[in-house]
Amino acid sequence: MSCSPLHTEYEVMTYPEALEWLYSTQTFGIKLGLDGPRQLLRQFFATPQRGTKVVHVAGTNGKGSTSAMVDSLARATGMRCGLFTSPHLIEFRERIRVNGEMISELEVLQSVEQLKQLVADWDHHPTFFELTLAIAMRHFKAMDCEMIVLETGMGGRLDATTAVPADVCVLTPIADDHSEWLGETLEQIAFEKAGIICEDKPVISAPQSPEAAAVIAEVAGERGAPLTVITEPLRGYQIDLAGEHQAENAKLAVEALSALELPLNFDIVQQGLKRIDWPGRFEAINHDPVTIVDGAHNPHAAKALVDTWKSRYGQDRPVLVFGAAQEKDVAKVLGLLAAHSAEIHLVPIDSPRSLTTQSLTLMLPEDSPPYMAHRNLQSCLQSLSNSKGPILITGSLFLVGEAKSIIQGGIFQRSSQ
């Protein structure tokens, strides 16, 4: 790889032009590996400052919620904390936050201008995710963050975030996930996720299937990493996210910060868990009609969504609005949700990886409730404007983001990653 030095002169762009260039790099697809991200972080002067604590979160379900909880709890102790997550719901800047505040448009613009020049003659162009991570890490450094929370993009072992050395690693529940990249078996997928485990650094794991648990224990043992497996949810606290599964995520977050010996007590934990900013997870975005959005895109998440719905609304079945990307278990997700829905409305998502409504129709179970296909989400929501029953929009975080932008306002920034 040939790398040019970072100069002070660079192409002058507008913020929309900067985003357009950044999004154009999604055509490079997904590249798993750490050499490129490490080189990029060094060349862009985006490695963490000495003494900055890093919490790295991987898994299949709940990694975003858990990351948001770690961030909120750290801030409750008085630490300045940077949070890196993906994908965004409505706009790109959601991915990069310090103490809850999104990175500014100006800083994104300046970073993109410099990155575009830096990588112009590289033999292997960095991916969208790698570039976004570099922007985030440079921002966290400039903001003197005392802690950084990194959510993996995919997998773990070769995910770009693993180029950043972690002080504690967190593994949320692991299930079938991105099998084309991570492997066909649960053991293979768990091996990739457990790849974030660092030598001699604490590992906090959610309860796992026997197959995943065995792999995690083996990797942790090989690396001399002390392993803590939580055995029960966190009780006695008010958590600002709906669902029983969030109590397990909260326990993971508390254990992660305890491993770093942060000064936690009842008041700090309660303050942190009451102030979590993590939209799109069983979030009410409208009240007339009642409209809930949730990014349940796999069977494990769909089951948690059904359980949460029942605990909140009992036997009141929702009008389901569903759209999904081309994933392995969409039919199973649809089957779980259809069994608890009054009617179903199928829509495409605003992504190149969207499943067509024709494909979704073929995935419906034989005993499906009445269903209808729509050309887009906008027309679907217009047709449901006078709905008497509660509406549940789910299946893809991209769909959740589009729904929020339509109903609550904001310019939806389409992304495929």
C-alpha positions in Angstrom: 0.0 0.0 0.0 1.4 3.4 -0.9 0.4 6.3 1.4 0.8 10.0 0.9 1.5 12.3 3.8 -1.4 14.4 5.2 -1.1 17.9 3.8 -2.7 21.0 5.0 -4.1 22.0 1.6 -7.1 20.1 0.4 -10.0 20.3 -2.0 -12.8 22.7 -0.9 -16.1 20.9 -0.7 -19.6 21.6 0.7 -21.1 19.3 3.4 -23.5 17.6 0.9 -20.6 17.1 -1.5 -18.5 15.6 1.3 -21.3 13.1 2.2 -21.8 12.3 -1.5 -18.1 11.3 -1.8 -18.2 9.4 1.5 -21.3 7.5 0.4 -19.8 6.8 -3.0 -17.2 4.6 -1.2 -19.9 2.1 -0.3 -19.4 0.8 -3.8 -16.1 -0.7 -2.6 -18.3 -3.0 -0.5 -17.2 -4.7 2.7 -13.6 -5.6 3.3 -12.7 -7.6 6.4 -9.1 -7.1 7.7 -7.1 -4.9 10.1 -4.0 -3.8 8.2 -5.9 -1.2 6.2 -7.8 0.3 9.2 -4.6 0.4 11.3 -2.7 2.2 8.5 -5.6 4.6 8.0 -5.9 5.5 11.7 -2.1 6.1 11.9 -1.9 8.2 8.8 -4.9 10.2 9.8 -3.6 10.7 13.3 -6.7 9.1 14.7 -5.3 6.6 17.2 -6.5 7.1 20.8 -4.6 9.2 23.3 -2.7 7.5 26.0 -4.9 6.7 28.9 -8.2 6.7 27.0 -10.3 3.7 27.9 -11.9 1.8 25.1 -14.9 -0.5 25.4 -15.5 -2.7 22.4 -18.9 -4.3 21.8 -19.7 -7.2 19.5 -22.6 -9.7 19.1 -25.7 -10.3 17.0 -28.5 -8.7 19.0 -28.4 -5.8 21.5 -24.9 -4.5 20.7 -26.2 -1.1 19.9 -28.4 -0.8 23.0 -25.5 -2.1 25.1 -23.1 0.4 23.6 -25.5 3.2 24.3 -25.9 2.0 27.9 -22.1 1.9 28.5 -21.9 5.4 27.1 -24.7 6.8 29.3 -23.3 5.1 32.4 -19.8 6.4 31.7 -21.2 9.9 31.3 -23.1 9.6 34.6 -19.8 9.0 36.3 -18.6 12.3 34.9 -16.4 10.9 32.1 -16.3 12.5 28.6 -17.3 9.6 26.4 -17.3 9.1 22.6 -19.8 6.7 21.0 -19.4 5.1 17.6 -22.3 3.1 16.2 -23.9 2.0 12.9 -26.0 2.3 10.9 -27.6 5.7 11.4 -31.3 6.1 11.4 -31.8 9.4 9.7 -28.5 11.2 9.3 -24.9 10.3 9.1 -23.8 12.3 12.1 -25.7 10.0 14.5 -22.9 7.5 14.2 -20.4 9.7 16.0 -21.3 11.3 19.3 -19.4 12.8 22.3 -21.4 13.2 25.5 -24.5 12.6 23.4 -23.8 15.4 20.9 -23.4 14.5 17.3 -20.3 15.5 15.4 -20.7 18.8 13.6 -21.2 19.1 9.9 -18.1 21.3 9.7 -15.9 18.6 11.3 -17.3 15.9 9.0 -16.6 18.2 6.0 -13.0 19.0 7.1 -12.2 15.3 7.8 -13.6 14.1 4.5 -11.7 16.8 2.6 -8.5 15.6 4.2 -9.3 11.9 3.9 -10.1 12.2 0.2 -6.6 13.7 -0.4 -4.9 11.2 1.9 -6.2 8.1 0.3 -6.3 9.3 -3.3 -3.3 7.2 -4.5 -3.7 4.2 -2.2 -3.6 0.9 -3.9 -6.5 -0.4 -1.8 -9.1 2.3 -1.2 -10.5 2.3 2.3 -14.2 1.4 2.7 -17.0 3.6 3.8 -17.0 2.0 7.3 -13.2 2.4 7.6 -13.4 6.0 6.7 -16.2 6.7 9.0 -14.3 5.0 11.9 -11.3 7.3 11.1 -13.5 10.4 11.2 -14.9 9.2 14.6 -11.6 8.4 16.2 -10.1 11.7 15.1 -13.1 13.5 16.6 -12.9 11.6 19.8 -9.2 12.5 20.1 -9.9 16.2 19.4 -12.6 16.2 22.0 -10.2 14.7 24.7 -12.5 11.8 25.3 -11.6 9.8 28.4 -13.6 6.8 27.2 -14.6 5.5 23.7 -17.3 3.0 23.1 -17.0 1.1 19.8 -19.8 -1.0 18.3 -18.5 -3.5 15.7 -19.9 -3.2 12.2 -19.9 -6.9 11.4 -18.3 -9.9 13.0 -15.4 -8.8 15.2 -12.1 -10.6 14.4 -11.5 -8.7 11.2 -13.9 -5.7 11.8 -12.3 -2.3 11.4 -13.1 -1.4 15.0 -10.8 -4.2 16.2 -7.9 -2.1 14.9 -8.4 0.0 18.0 -7.0 -1.8 21.1 -9.7 -2.3 23.7 -9.5 -2.3 27.5 -12.7 -4.4 28.0 -14.6 -6.4 25.4 -18.4 -7.1 25.6 -20.2 -9.9 23.8 -24.0 -9.6 23.5 -26.1 -12.7 22.5 -24.7 -14.4 19.3 -27.0 -15.9 16.7 -26.9 -16.6 12.9 -25.6 -13.4 11.4 -24.1 -12.5 8.0 -23.3 -16.1 7.2 -21.8 -15.2 3.8 -19.0 -13.4 5.7 -18.9 -15.0 9.1 -19.6 -18.7 8.5 -22.5 -21.1 8.3 -22.4 -22.5 11.8 -22.9 -20.9 15.1 -19.4 -22.0 16.2 -17.9 -20.2 13.2 -19.9 -17.0 13.8 -19.0 -17.0 17.5 -15.3 -17.4 16.6 -15.5 -14.3 14.5 -17.4 -12.3 17.2 -15.0 -13.5 19.9 -12.1 -12.2 17.8 -12.5 -8.8 19.6 -11.1 -10.4 22.7 -7.7 -8.9 23.7 -4.8 -10.4 25.5 -5.1 -10.1 29.3 -8.1 -7.8 29.0 -11.5 -8.5 30.7 -14.3 -10.0 28.6 -18.0 -9.7 29.6 -20.4 -12.0 27.9 -24.2 -12.4 27.8 -25.6 -15.9 28.3 -24.9 -17.7 25.1 -25.9 -21.0 23.4 -23.7 -23.9 24.4 -21.9 -23.7 21.0 -21.1 -20.0 21.3 -20.3 -20.2 25.0 -17.7 -22.9 24.3 -16.0 -20.9 21.6 -15.9 -17.7 23.7 -14.4 -19.6 26.7 -11.7 -21.2 24.5 -10.7 -17.9 22.9 -10.6 -16.1 26.2 -8.5 -18.9 27.7 -6.0 -18.8 24.9 -5.6 -15.0 25.3 -5.5 -15.0 29.1 -8.5 -12.8 29.1 -10.6 -12.9 32.4 -14.1 -14.0 31.3 -17.3 -13.0 33.2 -20.6 -14.4 32.0 -23.7 -12.7 33.4 -26.2 -15.1 34.9 -29.2 -12.8 35.5 -30.6 -9.4 34.3 -30.0 -6.2 36.2 -32.9 -5.7 38.7 -34.1 -2.7 40.8 -33.4 0.0 38.2 -35.6 2.0 35.8 -34.2 1.4 32.3 -35.2 3.9 29.6 -35.5 1.2 26.9 -38.5 -1.1 26.7 -38.2 -4.9 26.9 -37.0 -7.5 29.3 -33.9 -8.1 27.2 -32.8 -4.6 28.0 -32.2 -5.6 31.6 -29.7 -8.1 30.4 -28.0 -5.5 28.2 -27.9 -3.2 31.2 -26.2 -5.9 33.3 -23.5 -6.3 30.6 -22.9 -2.5 30.6 -22.6 -2.3 34.3 -20.2 -5.2 34.4 -18.1 -3.7 31.7 -17.6 -0.5 33.6 -17.1 -2.3 36.8 -14.2 -4.2 35.1 -12.7 -0.8 34.4 -13.1 0.1 38.1 -15.3 3.1 37.4 -17.0 4.6 40.6 -20.4 3.1 40.2 -23.1 3.3 42.9 -26.9 3.1 42.9 -27.5 6.8 42.0 -25.0 6.8 39.2 -26.3 3.6 37.6 -29.9 4.8 37.9 -29.0 8.2 36.4 -27.2 6.5 33.5 -30.0 4.0 32.7 -32.7 6.7 32.8 -30.9 8.9 30.3 -30.1 6.5 27.5 -30.4 8.0 24.1 -31.0 5.1 21.7 -33.9 5.7 19.3 -35.5 3.1 17.0 -35.8 0.3 19.6 -39.4 -0.1 20.5 -39.8 3.7 20.2 -43.1 5.4 19.9 -42.9 8.0 17.1 -46.5 8.9 16.8 -49.6 8.8 19.1 -52.5 9.2 16.6 -52.4 6.5 15.5 -50.0 4.9 18.0 -46.9 4.0 15.9 -44.0 2.0 17.3 -40.7 1.4 15.4 -38.2 -1.3 16.2 -35.2 -2.6 14.2 -35.9 -6.4 14.7 -34.2 -8.0 11.7 -33.5 -11.5 12.8 -35.5 -14.2 14.7 -33.9 -13.6 18.1 -34.7 -9.9 17.9 -38.2 -10.6 16.5 -39.0 -12.9 19.5 -37.8 -10.2 21.9 -40.0 -7.7 20.0 -43.1 -9.9 20.3 -42.5 -10.4 24.0 -42.0 -6.6 24.5 -45.2 -5.9 22.6 -47.2 -8.4 24.7 -45.9 -6.9 27.9 -46.9 -3.4 26.8 -50.1 -4.0 24.8 -51.3 -7.4 25.9 -53.4 -9.1 23.3 -53.9 -6.0 21.2 -52.5 -7.0 17.9 -50.6 -4.4 15.7 -51.0 -3.4 12.1 -47.6 -4.6 11.0 -45.5 -2.6 8.4 -42.6 -4.7 7.3 -39.6 -4.3 5.0 -36.2 -6.0 5.0 -32.9 -6.4 3.4 -31.7 -9.6 1.8 -30.9 -11.6 4.9 -31.0 -15.3 5.7 -33.9 -15.6 8.1 -36.4 -13.0 6.9 -39.1 -15.7 6.4 -38.7 -16.8 10.0 -38.9 -13.2 11.2 -42.0 -12.7 9.2 -43.5 -15.9 10.5 -42.9 -14.9 14.2 -44.4 -11.4 13.6 -47.3 -12.5 11.4 -48.5 -14.8 14.2 -49.1 -11.8 16.4 -50.4 -9.2 13.9 -53.8 -8.1 12.9 -52.8 -7.3 9.3 -49.6 -6.9 7.3 -48.3 -4.2 5.0 -45.2 -5.0 3.0 -42.9 -2.3 1.7 -39.5 -2.1 0.1 -36.7 -0.4 2.1 -34.7 2.5 0.7 -31.5 0.4 0.2 -29.9 -1.4 -2.8 -30.2 -4.6 -0.7 -33.9 -4.3 -0.2 -36.1 -7.4 -0.7 -39.0 -6.7 -3.1 -42.5 -6.9 -1.8 -43.1 -9.8 -4.2 -40.3 -11.7 -2.4 -41.7 -10.8 1.0 -45.2 -12.0 -0.1 -43.7 -15.4 -0.9 -42.2 -15.6 2.6 -45.5 -15.1 4.4 -46.7 -18.1 6.3 -49.8 -20.0 5.0 -51.9 -18.8 7.9 -50.9 -15.2 7.5 -53.4 -12.5 8.4 -54.6 -10.2 5.6 -51.8 -8.5 3.8 -51.1 -5.8 1.2 -48.0 -4.7 -0.7 -47.1 -1.1 -1.2 -44.8 0.6 -3.7 -43.0 2.6 -0.9 -43.3 3.4 2.8 -44.7 6.9 2.2 -47.8 5.5 0.3 -48.2 2.8 3.0 -48.2 5.3 5.8 -50.7 7.5 4.0 -53.1 4.5 3.6 -52.8 3.9 7.4 -53.3 7.5 8.5 -56.8 6.6 9.8 -55.9 3.3 11.3 -57.7 2.6 14.6 -55.2 -0.1 15.8 -51.6 0.4 16.9 -49.0 0.3 14.1 -45.7 -1.6 14.4 -43.0 -0.7 11.8 -40.1 -3.2 11.8 -37.8 -5.5 9.9 -34.9 -3.2 9.1 -33.2 -0.3 10.8 -33.2 1.4 7.4 -37.0 1.2 7.4 -37.1 2.6 10.9 -35.0 5.6 10.0 -37.1 6.3 6.9 -40.3 6.1 9.0 -39.0 8.5 11.6 -38.0 11.0 8.9 -41.4 10.8 7.3 -43.4 11.1 10.5 -41.2 13.3 12.7 -39.4 15.3 10.0 -35.8 15.4 8.9 -34.0 14.6 5.7 -33.4 10.8 5.4 -29.9 10.1 4.3 -30.0 6.8 2.5 -27.2 4.3 3.2 -26.5 0.7 2.4 -24.1 0.1 5.3 
